[in-house]
Amino acid sequence: MELGDLWQALHLLFNSAQDYQVDSQLLEEIPGKETTKWAPFSKKELIGVIENCNNFSTPGLAKLS
C-alpha cells in the first residue's frame, strides 16, 4: 500500500465521521494511569533515533536485553 492510499483512506474515514455527535462524558469513564518517568535525553539523541526509524515501523516498547 502506498502512502497516498493511506492518506486517502484516512481522509474518507474522517469525512464519513465528522458529522457524528460525540458524548464527551465517555472520556470521564476512562481510568487514569500513572505517568511514565523518562530518562533525560538531548535533542541530538532524539533526532538520531528519529533518523534511524523507517516508514514501516510502529512505536512501541523497546526490547530489553
mmJSON file of the N, C-alpha and C atoms, coordinates in Angstrom:
{"data_MODEL":{"atom_site":{
"group_PDB":["ATOM","ATOM","ATOM","ATOM","ATOM","ATOM","ATOM","ATOM","ATOM","ATOM","ATOM","ATOM","ATOM","ATOM","ATOM","ATOM","ATOM","ATOM","ATOM","ATOM","ATOM","ATOM","ATOM","ATOM","ATOM","ATOM","ATOM","ATOM","ATOM","ATOM","ATOM","ATOM","ATOM","ATOM","ATOM","ATOM","ATOM","ATOM","ATOM","ATOM","ATOM","ATOM","ATOM","ATOM","ATOM","ATOM","ATOM","ATOM","ATOM","ATOM","ATOM","ATOM","ATOM","ATOM","ATOM","ATOM","ATOM","ATOM","ATOM","ATOM","ATOM","ATOM","ATOM","ATOM","ATOM","ATOM","ATOM","ATOM","ATOM","ATOM","ATOM","ATOM","ATOM","ATOM","ATOM","ATOM","ATOM","ATOM","ATOM","ATOM","ATOM","ATOM","ATOM","ATOM","ATOM","ATOM","ATOM","ATOM","ATOM","ATOM","ATOM","ATOM","ATOM","ATOM","ATOM","ATOM","ATOM","ATOM","ATOM","ATOM","ATOM","ATOM","ATOM","ATOM","ATOM","ATOM","ATOM","ATOM","ATOM","ATOM","ATOM","ATOM","ATOM","ATOM","ATOM","ATOM","ATOM","ATOM","ATOM","ATOM","ATOM","ATOM","ATOM","ATOM","ATOM","ATOM","ATOM","ATOM","ATOM","ATOM","ATOM","ATOM","ATOM","ATOM","ATOM","ATOM","ATOM","ATOM","ATOM","ATOM","ATOM","ATOM","ATOM","ATOM","ATOM","ATOM","ATOM","ATOM","ATOM","ATOM","ATOM","ATOM","ATOM","ATOM","ATOM","ATOM","ATOM","ATOM","ATOM","ATOM","ATOM","ATOM","ATOM","ATOM","ATOM","ATOM","ATOM","ATOM","ATOM","ATOM","ATOM","ATOM","ATOM","ATOM","ATOM","ATOM","ATOM","ATOM","ATOM","ATOM","ATOM","ATOM","ATOM","ATOM","ATOM","ATOM","ATOM","ATOM","ATOM","ATOM","ATOM","ATOM","ATOM","ATOM","ATOM"],
"id":[1,2,3,4,5,6,7,8,9,10,11,12,13,14,15,16,17,18,19,20,21,22,23,24,25,26,27,28,29,30,31,32,33,34,35,36,37,38,39,40,41,42,43,44,45,46,47,48,49,50,51,52,53,54,55,56,57,58,59,60,61,62,63,64,65,66,67,68,69,70,71,72,73,74,75,76,77,78,79,80,81,82,83,84,85,86,87,88,89,90,91,92,93,94,95,96,97,98,99,100,101,102,103,104,105,106,107,108,109,110,111,112,113,114,115,116,117,118,119,120,121,122,123,124,125,126,127,128,129,130,131,132,133,134,135,136,137,138,139,140,141,142,143,144,145,146,147,148,149,150,151,152,153,154,155,156,157,158,159,160,161,162,163,164,165,166,167,168,169,170,171,172,173,174,175,176,177,178,179,180,181,182,183,184,185,186,187,188,189,190,191,192,193,194,195],
"type_symbol":["N","C","C","N","C","C","N","C","C","N","C","C","N","C","C","N","C","C","N","C","C","N","C","C","N","C","C","N","C","C","N","C","C","N","C","C","N","C","C","N","C","C","N","C","C","N","C","C","N","C","C","N","C","C","N","C","C","N","C","C","N","C","C","N","C","C","N","C","C","N","C","C","N","C","C","N","C","C","N","C","C","N","C","C","N","C","C","N","C","C","N","C","C","N","C","C","N","C","C","N","C","C","N","C","C","N","C","C","N","C","C","N","C","C","N","C","C","N","C","C","N","C","C","N","C","C","N","C","C","N","C","C","N","C","C","N","C","C","N","C","C","N","C","C","N","C","C","N","C","C","N","C","C","N","C","C","N","C","C","N","C","C","N","C","C","N","C","C","N","C","C","N","C","C","N","C","C","N","C","C","N","C","C","N","C","C","N","C","C","N","C","C","N","C","C"],
"label_atom_id":["N","CA","C","N","CA","C","N","CA","C","N","CA","C","N","CA","C","N","CA","C","N","CA","C","N","CA","C","N","CA","C","N","CA","C","N","CA","C","N","CA","C","N","CA","C","N","CA","C","N","CA","C","N","CA","C","N","CA","C","N","CA","C","N","CA","C","N","CA","C","N","CA","C","N","CA","C","N","CA","C","N","CA","C","N","CA","C","N","CA","C","N","CA","C","N","CA","C","N","CA","C","N","CA","C","N","CA","C","N","CA","C","N","CA","C","N","CA","C","N","CA","C","N","CA","C","N","CA","C","N","CA","C","N","CA","C","N","CA","C","N","CA","C","N","CA","C","N","CA","C","N","CA","C","N","CA","C","N","CA","C","N","CA","C","N","CA","C","N","CA","C","N","CA","C","N","CA","C","N","CA","C","N","CA","C","N","CA","C","N","CA","C","N","CA","C","N","CA","C","N","CA","C","N","CA","C","N","CA","C","N","CA","C","N","CA","C","N","CA","C","N","CA","C","N","CA","C"],
"label_alt_id":[null,null,null,null,null,null,null,null,null,null,null,null,null,null,null,null,null,null,null,null,null,null,null,null,null,null,null,null,null,null,null,null,null,null,null,null,null,null,null,null,null,null,null,null,null,null,null,null,null,null,null,null,null,null,null,null,null,null,null,null,null,null,null,null,null,null,null,null,null,null,null,null,null,null,null,null,null,null,null,null,null,null,null,null,null,null,null,null,null,null,null,null,null,null,null,null,null,null,null,null,null,null,null,null,null,null,null,null,null,null,null,null,null,null,null,null,null,null,null,null,null,null,null,null,null,null,null,null,null,null,null,null,null,null,null,null,null,null,null,null,null,null,null,null,null,null,null,null,null,null,null,null,null,null,null,null,null,null,null,null,null,null,null,null,null,null,null,null,null,null,null,null,null,null,null,null,null,null,null,null,null,null,null,null,null,null,null,null,null,null,null,null,null,null,null],
"label_comp_id":["MET","MET","MET","GLU","GLU","GLU","LEU","LEU","LEU","GLY","GLY","GLY","ASP","ASP","ASP","LEU","LEU","LEU","TRP","TRP","TRP","GLN","GLN","GLN","ALA","ALA","ALA","LEU","LEU","LEU","HIS","HIS","HIS","LEU","LEU","LEU","LEU","LEU","LEU","PHE","PHE","PHE","ASN","ASN","ASN","SER","SER","SER","ALA","ALA","ALA","GLN","GLN","GLN","ASP","ASP","ASP","TYR","TYR","TYR","GLN","GLN","GLN","VAL","VAL","VAL","ASP","ASP","ASP","SER","SER","SER","GLN","GLN","GLN","LEU","LEU","LEU","LEU","LEU","LEU","GLU","GLU","GLU","GLU","GLU","GLU","ILE","ILE","ILE","PRO","PRO","PRO","GLY","GLY","GLY","LYS","LYS","LYS","GLU","GLU","GLU","THR","THR","THR","THR","THR","THR","LYS","LYS","LYS","TRP","TRP","TRP","ALA","ALA","ALA","PRO","PRO","PRO","PHE","PHE","PHE","SER","SER","SER","LYS","LYS","LYS","LYS","LYS","LYS","GLU","GLU","GLU","LEU","LEU","LEU","ILE","ILE","ILE","GLY","GLY","GLY","VAL","VAL","VAL","ILE","ILE","ILE","GLU","GLU","GLU","ASN","ASN","ASN","CYS","CYS","CYS","ASN","ASN","ASN","ASN","ASN","ASN","PHE","PHE","PHE","SER","SER","SER","THR","THR","THR","PRO","PRO","PRO","GLY","GLY","GLY","LEU","LEU","LEU","ALA","ALA","ALA","LYS","LYS","LYS","LEU","LEU","LEU","SER","SER","SER"],
"label_asym_id":["A","A","A","A","A","A","A","A","A","A","A","A","A","A","A","A","A","A","A","A","A","A","A","A","A","A","A","A","A","A","A","A","A","A","A","A","A","A","A","A","A","A","A","A","A","A","A","A","A","A","A","A","A","A","A","A","A","A","A","A","A","A","A","A","A","A","A","A","A","A","A","A","A","A","A","A","A","A","A","A","A","A","A","A","A","A","A","A","A","A","A","A","A","A","A","A","A","A","A","A","A","A","A","A","A","A","A","A","A","A","A","A","A","A","A","A","A","A","A","A","A","A","A","A","A","A","A","A","A","A","A","A","A","A","A","A","A","A","A","A","A","A","A","A","A","A","A","A","A","A","A","A","A","A","A","A","A","A","A","A","A","A","A","A","A","A","A","A","A","A","A","A","A","A","A","A","A","A","A","A","A","A","A","A","A","A","A","A","A","A","A","A","A","A","A"],
"label_entity_id":["1","1","1","1","1","1","1","1","1","1","1","1","1","1","1","1","1","1","1","1","1","1","1","1","1","1","1","1","1","1","1","1","1","1","1","1","1","1","1","1","1","1","1","1","1","1","1","1","1","1","1","1","1","1","1","1","1","1","1","1","1","1","1","1","1","1","1","1","1","1","1","1","1","1","1","1","1","1","1","1","1","1","1","1","1","1","1","1","1","1","1","1","1","1","1","1","1","1","1","1","1","1","1","1","1","1","1","1","1","1","1","1","1","1","1","1","1","1","1","1","1","1","1","1","1","1","1","1","1","1","1","1","1","1","1","1","1","1","1","1","1","1","1","1","1","1","1","1","1","1","1","1","1","1","1","1","1","1","1","1","1","1","1","1","1","1","1","1","1","1","1","1","1","1","1","1","1","1","1","1","1","1","1","1","1","1","1","1","1","1","1","1","1","1","1"],
"label_seq_id":[1,1,1,2,2,2,3,3,3,4,4,4,5,5,5,6,6,6,7,7,7,8,8,8,9,9,9,10,10,10,11,11,11,12,12,12,13,13,13,14,14,14,15,15,15,16,16,16,17,17,17,18,18,18,19,19,19,20,20,20,21,21,21,22,22,22,23,23,23,24,24,24,25,25,25,26,26,26,27,27,27,28,28,28,29,29,29,30,30,30,31,31,31,32,32,32,33,33,33,34,34,34,35,35,35,36,36,36,37,37,37,38,38,38,39,39,39,40,40,40,41,41,41,42,42,42,43,43,43,44,44,44,45,45,45,46,46,46,47,47,47,48,48,48,49,49,49,50,50,50,51,51,51,52,52,52,53,53,53,54,54,54,55,55,55,56,56,56,57,57,57,58,58,58,59,59,59,60,60,60,61,61,61,62,62,62,63,63,63,64,64,64,65,65,65],
"pdbx_PDB_ins_code":[null,null,null,null,null,null,null,null,null,null,null,null,null,null,null,null,null,null,null,null,null,null,null,null,null,null,null,null,null,null,null,null,null,null,null,null,null,null,null,null,null,null,null,null,null,null,null,null,null,null,null,null,null,null,null,null,null,null,null,null,null,null,null,null,null,null,null,null,null,null,null,null,null,null,null,null,null,null,null,null,null,null,null,null,null,null,null,null,null,null,null,null,null,null,null,null,null,null,null,null,null,null,null,null,null,null,null,null,null,null,null,null,null,null,null,null,null,null,null,null,null,null,null,null,null,null,null,null,null,null,null,null,null,null,null,null,null,null,null,null,null,null,null,null,null,null,null,null,null,null,null,null,null,null,null,null,null,null,null,null,null,null,null,null,null,null,null,null,null,null,null,null,null,null,null,null,null,null,null,null,null,null,null,null,null,null,null,null,null,null,null,null,null,null,null],
"Cartn_x":[0.85,0.0,0.892,0.542,1.314,0.837,1.708,1.372,0.141,0.043,-1.116,-2.42,-2.368,-3.553,-3.976,-2.977,-3.283,-3.914,-3.361,-3.941,-5.37,-5.608,-6.95,-7.925,-7.493,-8.351,-8.656,-7.634,-7.84,-8.803,-8.63,-9.493,-10.954,-11.164,-12.526,-13.155,-12.372,-12.878,-13.252,-12.391,-12.685,-13.965,-14.071,-15.25,-16.537,-16.45,-17.664,-18.083,-17.156,-17.46,-17.585,-17.283,-17.198,-18.538,-19.663,-20.962,-21.581,-20.878,-21.388,-21.291,-22.292,-22.259,-21.328,-20.612,-19.68,-20.129,-20.204,-20.541,-19.234,-18.865,-17.584,-17.543,-18.69,-18.686,-18.009,-17.946,-17.263,-15.807,-15.184,-13.782,-13.603,-14.605,-14.515,-14.519,-14.981,-15.052,-13.728,-12.789,-11.507,-10.637,-10.184,-9.376,-8.023,-7.544,-6.245,-5.115,-3.968,-2.786,-1.652,-0.759,0.387,1.283,1.842,2.72,4.053,4.555,5.839,6.969,7.979,9.147,10.132,10.65,11.591,12.982,13.984,15.362,15.654,16.459,16.781,17.474,17.207,17.867,18.004,18.973,19.246,18.475,18.402,17.771,18.517,19.854,20.671,20.33,20.149,19.783,18.415,17.455,16.106,16.14,16.851,16.943,17.606,18.65,19.323,18.392,17.573,16.63,15.587,15.075,14.065,14.648,15.872,16.504,16.721,16.855,17.054,15.75,14.618,13.321,13.055,12.193,11.792,10.288,9.809,8.386,7.48,8.06,7.257,7.241,7.729,7.745,6.661,6.306,5.329,5.94,5.479,6.037,5.619,6.447,6.145,7.262,7.14,8.149,9.406,10.543,11.823,12.055,12.715,13.047,14.175,14.034,15.077,15.976,17.281,18.236,18.361],
"Cartn_y":[-1.177,0.0,1.236,2.208,3.447,4.465,5.413,6.443,7.239,7.532,8.261,7.507,6.18,5.354,5.456,5.481,5.593,6.945,8.015,9.34,9.409,8.814,8.809,8.066,6.93,6.17,6.98,7.648,8.494,9.633,10.258,11.358,10.896,9.759,9.248,8.884,8.289,7.92,9.156,10.167,11.415,12.043,12.15,12.785,12.019,10.705,9.94,10.075,10.486,10.555,11.977,12.983,14.342,14.904,14.412,14.939,14.152,13.146,12.355,13.159,12.998,13.625,12.836,13.534,12.894,13.152,12.096,12.223,12.314,13.519,13.712,13.069,12.696,12.017,10.653,10.096,8.83,8.927,10.076,10.259,10.23,10.63,10.618,9.199,8.24,6.852,6.114,6.71,6.059,6.209,5.092,5.191,5.845,6.617,7.265,6.266,6.569,5.717,6.583,5.926,6.624,7.123,8.3,8.878,8.134,7.863,7.185,8.195,7.819,8.68,8.425,9.484,9.383,9.781,9.077,9.474,10.699,11.627,12.809,12.411,13.145,12.915,14.238,14.312,15.558,15.605,16.79,16.973,16.15,16.103,15.339,13.853,13.325,11.905,11.632,12.532,12.364,12.361,13.307,13.383,12.129,11.634,10.416,9.22,9.094,7.975,8.092,9.296,9.501,9.2,9.63,9.379,7.889,7.105,5.661,4.885,5.555,4.891,4.732,3.795,3.668,3.892,4.001,4.289,3.086,1.94,0.737,0.239,1.061,0.632,1.376,0.849,1.482,1.686,2.695,2.906,1.796,1.551,0.521,0.424,-0.504,-0.681,-1.291,-0.81,-1.358,-2.705,-3.601,-4.904,-4.708,-5.33,-5.268,-6.479,-6.267,-7.378,-8.119],
"Cartn_z":[0.0,0.0,0.0,-0.767,-0.884,0.152,0.495,1.47,1.026,-0.254,-0.776,-0.537,-0.634,-0.377,1.087,1.982,3.414,3.734,3.152,3.379,2.829,1.698,1.117,2.027,2.578,3.489,4.741,5.295,6.475,6.158,5.019,4.597,4.469,3.84,3.671,5.018,5.901,7.217,8.02,8.002,8.713,8.175,6.859,6.268,6.578,6.701,6.99,8.452,9.335,10.77,11.3,10.51,11.039,11.521,11.055,11.491,12.646,13.158,14.274,15.569,16.421,17.74,18.646,19.512,20.426,21.853,22.654,24.071,24.849,25.273,25.949,27.329,27.901,29.195,29.097,27.922,27.706,28.164,27.942,28.33,29.839,30.589,32.046,32.606,31.829,32.271,32.086,31.356,31.109,32.353,32.926,34.136,33.848,34.81,34.664,34.879,34.339,34.508,35.056,35.768,36.32,35.181,35.354,34.358,34.338,33.145,32.984,33.165,33.909,34.094,32.954,32.35,31.245,31.717,31.253,31.495,30.62,31.1,30.285,28.979,27.914,26.634,25.915,25.027,24.31,22.989,22.443,21.134,20.083,20.187,19.237,19.31,20.534,20.685,20.064,20.295,19.739,18.216,17.645,16.182,15.622,16.304,15.855,15.844,16.867,16.931,15.823,15.618,14.574,13.194,12.955,11.654,11.395,12.451,12.284,12.129,12.244,12.057,10.564,10.236,8.841,8.729,7.52,7.293,7.547,7.85,8.009,9.448,10.391,11.795,12.564,13.704,14.569,15.942,16.677,18.013,18.955,19.93,20.914,21.931,22.813,23.83,23.227,23.676,23.216,23.881,23.171,23.757,24.75,25.893,26.904,26.754,26.801,26.665,27.967],
"occupancy":[1.0,1.0,1.0,1.0,1.0,1.0,1.0,1.0,1.0,1.0,1.0,1.0,1.0,1.0,1.0,1.0,1.0,1.0,1.0,1.0,1.0,1.0,1.0,1.0,1.0,1.0,1.0,1.0,1.0,1.0,1.0,1.0,1.0,1.0,1.0,1.0,1.0,1.0,1.0,1.0,1.0,1.0,1.0,1.0,1.0,1.0,1.0,1.0,1.0,1.0,1.0,1.0,1.0,1.0,1.0,1.0,1.0,1.0,1.0,1.0,1.0,1.0,1.0,1.0,1.0,1.0,1.0,1.0,1.0,1.0,1.0,1.0,1.0,1.0,1.0,1.0,1.0,1.0,1.0,1.0,1.0,1.0,1.0,1.0,1.0,1.0,1.0,1.0,1.0,1.0,1.0,1.0,1.0,1.0,1.0,1.0,1.0,1.0,1.0,1.0,1.0,1.0,1.0,1.0,1.0,1.0,1.0,1.0,1.0,1.0,1.0,1.0,1.0,1.0,1.0,1.0,1.0,1.0,1.0,1.0,1.0,1.0,1.0,1.0,1.0,1.0,1.0,1.0,1.0,1.0,1.0,1.0,1.0,1.0,1.0,1.0,1.0,1.0,1.0,1.0,1.0,1.0,1.0,1.0,1.0,1.0,1.0,1.0,1.0,1.0,1.0,1.0,1.0,1.0,1.0,1.0,1.0,1.0,1.0,1.0,1.0,1.0,1.0,1.0,1.0,1.0,1.0,1.0,1.0,1.0,1.0,1.0,1.0,1.0,1.0,1.0,1.0,1.0,1.0,1.0,1.0,1.0,1.0,1.0,1.0,1.0,1.0,1.0,1.0,1.0,1.0,1.0,1.0,1.0,1.0],
"B_iso_or_equiv":[0.0,0.0,0.0,0.0,0.0,0.0,0.0,0.0,0.0,0.0,0.0,0.0,0.0,0.0,0.0,0.0,0.0,0.0,0.0,0.0,0.0,0.0,0.0,0.0,0.0,0.0,0.0,0.0,0.0,0.0,0.0,0.0,0.0,0.0,0.0,0.0,0.0,0.0,0.0,0.0,0.0,0.0,0.0,0.0,0.0,0.0,0.0,0.0,0.0,0.0,0.0,0.0,0.0,0.0,0.0,0.0,0.0,0.0,0.0,0.0,0.0,0.0,0.0,0.0,0.0,0.0,0.0,0.0,0.0,0.0,0.0,0.0,0.0,0.0,0.0,0.0,0.0,0.0,0.0,0.0,0.0,0.0,0.0,0.0,0.0,0.0,0.0,0.0,0.0,0.0,0.0,0.0,0.0,0.0,0.0,0.0,0.0,0.0,0.0,0.0,0.0,0.0,0.0,0.0,0.0,0.0,0.0,0.0,0.0,0.0,0.0,0.0,0.0,0.0,0.0,0.0,0.0,0.0,0.0,0.0,0.0,0.0,0.0,0.0,0.0,0.0,0.0,0.0,0.0,0.0,0.0,0.0,0.0,0.0,0.0,0.0,0.0,0.0,0.0,0.0,0.0,0.0,0.0,0.0,0.0,0.0,0.0,0.0,0.0,0.0,0.0,0.0,0.0,0.0,0.0,0.0,0.0,0.0,0.0,0.0,0.0,0.0,0.0,0.0,0.0,0.0,0.0,0.0,0.0,0.0,0.0,0.0,0.0,0.0,0.0,0.0,0.0,0.0,0.0,0.0,0.0,0.0,0.0,0.0,0.0,0.0,0.0,0.0,0.0,0.0,0.0,0.0,0.0,0.0,0.0],
"pdbx_formal_charge":[null,null,null,null,null,null,null,null,null,null,null,null,null,null,null,null,null,null,null,null,null,null,null,null,null,null,null,null,null,null,null,null,null,null,null,null,null,null,null,null,null,null,null,null,null,null,null,null,null,null,null,null,null,null,null,null,null,null,null,null,null,null,null,null,null,null,null,null,null,null,null,null,null,null,null,null,null,null,null,null,null,null,null,null,null,null,null,null,null,null,null,null,null,null,null,null,null,null,null,null,null,null,null,null,null,null,null,null,null,null,null,null,null,null,null,null,null,null,null,null,null,null,null,null,null,null,null,null,null,null,null,null,null,null,null,null,null,null,null,null,null,null,null,null,null,null,null,null,null,null,null,null,null,null,null,null,null,null,null,null,null,null,null,null,null,null,null,null,null,null,null,null,null,null,null,null,null,null,null,null,null,null,null,null,null,null,null,null,null,null,null,null,null,null,null],
"auth_seq_id":[1,1,1,2,2,2,3,3,3,4,4,4,5,5,5,6,6,6,7,7,7,8,8,8,9,9,9,10,10,10,11,11,11,12,12,12,13,13,13,14,14,14,15,15,15,16,16,16,17,17,17,18,18,18,19,19,19,20,20,20,21,21,21,22,22,22,23,23,23,24,24,24,25,25,25,26,26,26,27,27,27,28,28,28,29,29,29,30,30,30,31,31,31,32,32,32,33,33,33,34,34,34,35,35,35,36,36,36,37,37,37,38,38,38,39,39,39,40,40,40,41,41,41,42,42,42,43,43,43,44,44,44,45,45,45,46,46,46,47,47,47,48,48,48,49,49,49,50,50,50,51,51,51,52,52,52,53,53,53,54,54,54,55,55,55,56,56,56,57,57,57,58,58,58,59,59,59,60,60,60,61,61,61,62,62,62,63,63,63,64,64,64,65,65,65],
"auth_comp_id":["MET","MET","MET","GLU","GLU","GLU","LEU","LEU","LEU","GLY","GLY","GLY","ASP","ASP","ASP","LEU","LEU","LEU","TRP","TRP","TRP","GLN","GLN","GLN","ALA","ALA","ALA","LEU","LEU","LEU","HIS","HIS","HIS","LEU","LEU","LEU","LEU","LEU","LEU","PHE","PHE","PHE","ASN","ASN","ASN","SER","SER","SER","ALA","ALA","ALA","GLN","GLN","GLN","ASP","ASP","ASP","TYR","TYR","TYR","GLN","GLN","GLN","VAL","VAL","VAL","ASP","ASP","ASP","SER","SER","SER","GLN","GLN","GLN","LEU","LEU","LEU","LEU","LEU","LEU","GLU","GLU","GLU","GLU","GLU","GLU","ILE","ILE","ILE","PRO","PRO","PRO","GLY","GLY","GLY","LYS","LYS","LYS","GLU","GLU","GLU","THR","THR","THR","THR","THR","THR","LYS","LYS","LYS","TRP","TRP","TRP","ALA","ALA","ALA","PRO","PRO","PRO","PHE","PHE","PHE","SER","SER","SER","LYS","LYS","LYS","LYS","LYS","LYS","GLU","GLU","GLU","LEU","LEU","LEU","ILE","ILE","ILE","GLY","GLY","GLY","VAL","VAL","VAL","ILE","ILE","ILE","GLU","GLU","GLU","ASN","ASN","ASN","CYS","CYS","CYS","ASN","ASN","ASN","ASN","ASN","ASN","PHE","PHE","PHE","SER","SER","SER","THR","THR","THR","PRO","PRO","PRO","GLY","GLY","GLY","LEU","LEU","LEU","ALA","ALA","ALA","LYS","LYS","LYS","LEU","LEU","LEU","SER","SER","SER"],
"auth_asym_id":["A","A","A","A","A","A","A","A","A","A","A","A","A","A","A","A","A","A","A","A","A","A","A","A","A","A","A","A","A","A","A","A","A","A","A","A","A","A","A","A","A","A","A","A","A","A","A","A","A","A","A","A","A","A","A","A","A","A","A","A","A","A","A","A","A","A","A","A","A","A","A","A","A","A","A","A","A","A","A","A","A","A","A","A","A","A","A","A","A","A","A","A","A","A","A","A","A","A","A","A","A","A","A","A","A","A","A","A","A","A","A","A","A","A","A","A","A","A","A","A","A","A","A","A","A","A","A","A","A","A","A","A","A","A","A","A","A","A","A","A","A","A","A","A","A","A","A","A","A","A","A","A","A","A","A","A","A","A","A","A","A","A","A","A","A","A","A","A","A","A","A","A","A","A","A","A","A","A","A","A","A","A","A","A","A","A","A","A","A","A","A","A","A","A","A"],
"auth_atom_id":["N","CA","C","N","CA","C","N","CA","C","N","CA","C","N","CA","C","N","CA","C","N","CA","C","N","CA","C","N","CA","C","N","CA","C","N","CA","C","N","CA","C","N","CA","C","N","CA","C","N","CA","C","N","CA","C","N","CA","C","N","CA","C","N","CA","C","N","CA","C","N","CA","C","N","CA","C","N","CA","C","N","CA","C","N","CA","C","N","CA","C","N","CA","C","N","CA","C","N","CA","C","N","CA","C","N","CA","C","N","CA","C","N","CA","C","N","CA","C","N","CA","C","N","CA","C","N","CA","C","N","CA","C","N","CA","C","N","CA","C","N","CA","C","N","CA","C","N","CA","C","N","CA","C","N","CA","C","N","CA","C","N","CA","C","N","CA","C","N","CA","C","N","CA","C","N","CA","C","N","CA","C","N","CA","C","N","CA","C","N","CA","C","N","CA","C","N","CA","C","N","CA","C","N","CA","C","N","CA","C","N","CA","C","N","CA","C","N","CA","C","N","CA","C","N","CA","C"],
"pdbx_PDB_model_num":[1,1,1,1,1,1,1,1,1,1,1,1,1,1,1,1,1,1,1,1,1,1,1,1,1,1,1,1,1,1,1,1,1,1,1,1,1,1,1,1,1,1,1,1,1,1,1,1,1,1,1,1,1,1,1,1,1,1,1,1,1,1,1,1,1,1,1,1,1,1,1,1,1,1,1,1,1,1,1,1,1,1,1,1,1,1,1,1,1,1,1,1,1,1,1,1,1,1,1,1,1,1,1,1,1,1,1,1,1,1,1,1,1,1,1,1,1,1,1,1,1,1,1,1,1,1,1,1,1,1,1,1,1,1,1,1,1,1,1,1,1,1,1,1,1,1,1,1,1,1,1,1,1,1,1,1,1,1,1,1,1,1,1,1,1,1,1,1,1,1,1,1,1,1,1,1,1,1,1,1,1,1,1,1,1,1,1,1,1,1,1,1,1,1,1]
}}}
